[in-house]
Amino acid sequence: MKGRTMRTVNSLRTALEVLGQWSLTHKFLLLSAAIPLVIRTIPEVLAGPWPLGFDTVWIYAPFVKDVETKGFQASFQGVVDWRAAPLMYVLLGLAAVATNAAPFAITKATAPVLYAFLGFAIYFFGRRGLGWTPQKCLLLVVVSTLYFVPLRFSWDMYKNTLGYSFFLLALTELGRVSPRRGGPFLFLCSGLCILASELTAVLLGATALVLVLWTVVKDKRWDVASAVVAGLGGIALLYYGHFLFQPPLPDTPLARLSSQTGFLYNYVGSNVDAYVYPALLDVYVSVFALTALVFAPISWLAIRGRFVEKRVLASSVVLGVGSFSLLVSPFAAIPAWHRWLYMLVFPALIFSTVGILRLNRKARVIVLASLVFLGGTFVAMPNDLALPYYTLPQTLPFIPPNLLRNTVGLQDSPDVVAVLKWLDDQQIPRAVLVADIWFVGWAKLYTGSMAIYEFIDPAQVDGGNFSAYDSIFMLYWAMGKGGFQADRMPSGASQIFSFGRVALYEIE
């Protein structure tokens, strides 16, 4: 018995020694995940039990609750019906089934893990794709994950963060492998990239197509592996763009909005989410303001460190088209221009890292200190002390002053819960609750006694058919408080209960 114990101890000691030696050998790789993990954990800890981000409250946490209450299959069917990229929902659903933890607990744990994976992917692309030294790759990770745009990226864009991470892994081999040699890794990462995010699926396919054309023109040969990836991206575009299958219309008493037809988006006159553009001039002002904000601190470094690398350049061209197509054709442009712009920052950060290394030591220290300051204030500075750089009115709809906020603000989160708890306690029969996209996620999470419907325009409520219900309630800001806007109120709404800056209205 004693001999068996000693053998077990010796085996454990040997395993720890091997693990320690491996960790020492791969310390830069481990740091590439550990540093962004720590950085992104800080705001989650400062926020306490409350979530960070918009999509976190609007989409991801309600999905987790649905899985825990309705089951994985029934909840996931909605993702399939809408033809959405499924991978992030699969991961969140598995976490919900395995832990049955509170929805916000799962989403709060997910964000740092995704950011760590992004850091690993950045390091991997630098090391294997660009052939950089481990030290240089780690500097790229530090510069990238401290910059406020990737931090904004991780705030609530979970699908996009996951998809772009797999895109970088696929880009490592894209354009330089045959289908047999290196092909399995390329196709695996490409498939996961396509399943993770609609935007990165298009980005991957378009980048692969550019590389195919590059090879045909320059090398007079066909890049079969890239052509296969381009084809997969094209199929994904047809599927996610609802060209192959139209999603079923949701069952709702709300009046339907006049939806935009086709893949291209008309930004002029839009009044949806962050795209509030009453006139053509508003489109151009918004694009130029956000572009200046995200590139101003690093543009001179990127210019100083620019170099020619076909995969980086090919992806930059695709991202540039996605970001700025609305300047050329604002009435029929590529959707989600600001998300393409966020991703365009990543190639600029690659060039900026080279630019930093071309500075003298003193200038390098100043630049890195400035990046730490920009990132630190964005991560942890409270609202009343937010850096003025992040508070421009034209850019606030896209990039918040800091990460310490969600759809209603951390200080208002308990008030929303209190109002919904009061409503649930009333146990009102044949009642329905409507809410806009800022509040509907909260309603789905904390209300279980009535049907809940989301509206974008108050006209959907005014023109809806609620004959099946005796009472219609709406969750919104209290009159004159918070983000209250009279034009966001349906007709006939009167305030019946409030807690702090949040109120419940009844619609006659």
FIDODO-62215 format. One record per residue (C-alpha): residue in one letter; x, y, z. Coordinates in steps of 0.001 Angstrom, whole numbers, plus 500000, padded with zeros to 6 digits. Example, Ala and Ser with C-alpha at 12.3 -4.5 7.8 and 13.67 -1.06 7.14 Angstrom:
residues 2
A512300495500507800/S513670498940507140/
This chain:
residues 508
M500000500000500000/K502831502325500929/G504623501548497676/R501509502322495665/T501150505658497458/M504746506537496733/R504297505690493044/T501223507914492924/V503117510762494580/N506051510351492210/S503707510301489179/L502009513452490381/R505354515132490987/T506545514147487506/A503325515465485931/L503686518778487770/E507305519066486678/V506336518407483050/L503497520907483304/G505803523479484899/Q508416522983482201/W505772523265479471/S504387526433481048/L507849527949481256/T508567527074477639/H505227528485476472/K504974531377478920/F504298533932476195/L501455531831474824/L499914531514478280/L500310535228478922/S498557535982475633/A495386534480477119/A495963535422480775/I496462539162480189/P493187539780478292/L491395537463480723/V492472539638483657/I491782542903481820/R488255541886480865/T487495540424484298/I488100543773486030/P484920545545484811/E482824542440485464/V484015542417489073/L483432546166489455/A479884545743488123/G479005543278490871/P476017541069490015/W474839543251487149/P475626542595483476/L477679544693481094/G476702545366477516/F473603545824475387/D473285542505473564/T474116540744476832/V470807541899478336/W468824542025475120/I469769538630473638/Y472216536360475451/A470965536316479055/P467308535792477999/F468451532882475829/V470215531321478822/K467034531667480881/D464976530088478103/V467326527093478052/E467027526678481804/T463232526954481794/K462125525545478427/G465005523207477602/F467848523454475100/Q466046522090472047/A463018524369472295/S465185527435472900/F467651526628470142/Q464825526187467648/G464317529952467720/V467952530447466648/V467456528021463767/D464185529644462732/W465791533069462554/R468763531677460547/A471244533119463058/A474836531978463538/P474407529182466113/L477786528470467744/M477626531087470529/Y474128529953471454/V475282526330471573/L478084527246473993/L475811529355476198/G473156526646476146/L475632523961477160/A476869526166479999/A473267526685481137/V472493522960481041/A475720522042482840/T475559524652485613/N471959525918485821/A473581529128487049/A471918532538486947/P471779533903483365/F473848536965484212/A476438534815485995/I476939532775482819/T477174535779480515/K479529537604482913/A481844534591482958/T481654534250479178/A482990537713478308/P486485537336479896/V486850533822478469/L486036535076474964/Y488524537915475375/A491184535438476479/F490487533346473384/L490772536462471231/G494170537202472812/F495302533651472069/A494120533955468446/I495986537245468003/Y499161535674469390/F498721532581467208/F498301534648464059/G501352536761464887/R503498533737465683/R502459531306462972/G500917533607460393/L503380536503460457/G506402534608461781/W507006537069464620/T508996536304467766/P507063535354470948/Q507991538693472547/K506708540667469567/C503483538613469465/L502871539241473154/L503335542976472580/L500703542740469837/V498321541065472290/V498950543707474955/V498482546596472510/S495342545033471009/T493580544020474212/L494332547304475981/Y492964549423473148/F489428550634473749/V487937549367470461/P488632545649471113/L487390546252474659/R484179547692473205/F484131544676470899/S484106542368473927/W481509544446475800/D478559542607474277/M479522541452470766/Y479993537854471855/K479306536234468481/N481551538710466684/T484395538225469203/L484210534441468890/G483922534592465117/Y486832537004464681/S489013534796466882/F488367531822464617/F488853534098461606/L492389534916462792/L493131531231463298/A491862530435459803/L493721533413458335/T496942531888459637/E496729529180456977/L494528530867454396/G496238531397451064/R499270529246451744/V498143525630452146/S496907522860449906/P493691521041450783/R495755518111452099/R498625519865453857/G497283522177456548/G493824521899455070/P492109520177458032/F493096522990460437/L492056525645457912/F488690524043457209/L487991523397460902/C488668527010461902/S486817528291458838/G483771526220459692/L483776527441463293/C484239531028462113/I481226530694459816/L479106529118462567/A480121531744465131/S479098535006463441/E477263536162460351/L479710539029459792/T482874536956460146/A481388534339457817/V481134537015455118/L484532538435456069/L486189535032455770/G484557534187452457/A485331537578450907/T488945537537452172/A489419534056450725/L487994535240447400/V490415538178447305/L493308535789447983/V492124533459445212/L492084536343442738/W495462537548444065/T496987534105443399/V495455533809439937/V496726537234438853/K500144537163440485/D501136533491440519/K499039532234437589/R497601529333439627/W494465528363441498/D494409528336445298/V492003525443445770/A491850525613449594/S491008529314449573/A488454528746446831/V486713526137448998/V486634528572451929/A485281531318449669/G482540528951448533/L481619528100452125/G481453531814452933/G479181532385449944/I476797529647451059/A476772531157454574/L475884534559453102/L472929533064451251/Y471749531320454417/Y472255534148456919/G471013536724454423/H467712534802454130/F468211534193450423/L467940530410450729/F465302530206453456/Q462973532918454680/P462520532912458479/P458948532422459693/L457097535540460773/P456860535750464577/D453475535402466209/T452853538829467726/P449954541223468376/L452177544151467384/A451746545872464048/R454485544902461633/L457078547407460511/S457780547997456856/S460951545922456642/Q463831546617454311/T464024544153451467/G467164542450450235/F470622542160451759/L471672545805451329/Y470552548351453921/N469102551828453425/Y470679554005456128/V469020557274455118/G465911557798457209/S466755554875459490/N465578555108463103/V466669551697464384/D468985551178467357/A472164553245466825/Y471257554171463249/V469285557369463727/Y469817559180460426/P466972561575459542/A468917562911456568/L471829562002454309/L474157564422456092/D473628562557459366/V475020559404457769/Y478258561096456739/V478702562900460056/S478253559649461960/V480739557723459824/F483436560379459926/A483021560964463677/L483271557300464648/T486145556652462228/A488092559571463692/L487428558369467239/V488584554782466756/F491662555519464628/A492962558858465942/P495196557457468732/I496876554832466518/S496757556152462949/W500252557652463059/L501649554429464525/A499902552334461887/I501312554503459098/R504775554312460635/G504598550517460965/R502881549597457705/F504210546621455797/V503021544397452960/E501405541072453931/K498790539742451547/R496422538217454126/V496402541313456316/L495922543537453273/A493193541306451798/S491186541308455034/S491719545071455377/V490284545652451918/V487187543595452724/L486735545333456079/G487190548709454434/V484425547953451940/G482143546801454742/S482890549916456799/F482563552587454139/S480218551267451430/L477499553561452792/L479578556618451888/V479320555603448248/S475813554145448324/P473997555168451525/F470597554055450211/A471811550481449539/A474911549641451563/I476386546728453490/P474609546314456863/A476229546910460269/W478882549352459046/H480112550178462550/R480886546535463341/W482982546255460196/L484800549389461353/Y485559547817464737/M487111544806463002/L489124547084460707/V490916548346463810/F492604544963464316/P494795545140461162/A495615548725462152/L496766547444465555/I499074544961463830/F500704547823461917/S500733549957465074/T502668547289466973/V505372547419464311/G505249551204464511/I505806551084468280/L508854548856467844/R510316551354465389/L510264554098468038/N513091554829470436/R512805553535473982/K511509556756475532/A508827557239472877/R507843553584473199/V507271553960476940/I505145557076476399/V502993555345473773/L502454552247475899/A501621554385478935/S499073556277476820/L497460553012475711/V497278551836479327/F495626555140480261/L493082554940477425/G492272551319478228/G492207551796481995/T489823554750481883/F487547552873479490/V487524549752481664/A487073551171485139/M486302554901485193/P482834555684486648/N480291557588484581/D480808560963486248/L484563560756485626/A484490559302482115/L487226560502479791/P485776563329477624/Y487279561632474564/Y484637558900474899/T481661561223475357/L481186562761471908/P477441562907471112/Q478005561584467582/T479812558449468820/L477923557648472038/P475365555451470227/F478240553179469171/I480906553368471882/P479896554052475507/P482014556265477797/N483097553158479707/L482352549459480052/L480517549868483363/R477026550043481896/N474324547987480243/T471034548899478557/V469906551004481528/G473066551676483534/L474336549792486570/Q472738552199489040/D469313551645487456/S469516547852487259/P468026547192490734/D465175549593489935/V464224547667486797/V464115544437488772/A462042546079491511/V459432547345489024/L459155543941487346/K458902542166490692/W456059544492491681/L454258543720488419/D454707539974488879/D453359540167492421/Q450089541675491137/Q449220538431489296/I447058540282486755/P445141537875484472/R445003538281480673/A447796540861480715/V450637541565478283/L453864543527478693/V455526545454475845/A458989547002475953/D461527548442473546/I464895546799472915/W466453548591475896/F464064547008478385/V462677543846476795/G465594541655477931/W464992542628481544/A461296541836481139/K462047538360479791/L464429537680482657/Y462337538924485562/T458723538498484477/G457013535147484309/S453346535957484723/M452481537357481274/A453403537423477597/I456196539816476590/Y456659541503473209/E459435543699471888/F458808546783469779/I461184549038467869/D458747551796466958/P455858552899469250/A453638552762466148/Q453846548966466440/V451969549212469742/D449536551874468547/G448579549831465502/G448653546429467196/N445788544039467908/F445638543356471641/S442030542148471731/A443137538909473393/Y444308540838476467/D442495542871479107/S445549544845480251/I448539546223478331/F451603547321480305/M454847548931479180/L458249549041480920/Y460179552257480362/W461911555174482051/A459903557192484552/M458605560470483152/G461368563047482908/K464021560687484290/G466839558568482909/G466634558239479141/F462971559182478909/Q461863560366475466/A458250561316474875/D458385560211471228/R459259556670472337/M455939556388474211/P452925554657472643/S449667556599472698/G447504556388475799/A450294555345478169/S449940556489481789/Q452420555847484569/I451056553585487325/F454169552622489304/S457806553708489513/F460906552803491426/G463892555111491118/R464154556190487499/V462211553229486035/A458440553025485680/L455565550848484617/Y452892552275482324/E449435551061481450/I448219551622477893/E444542552356477419/
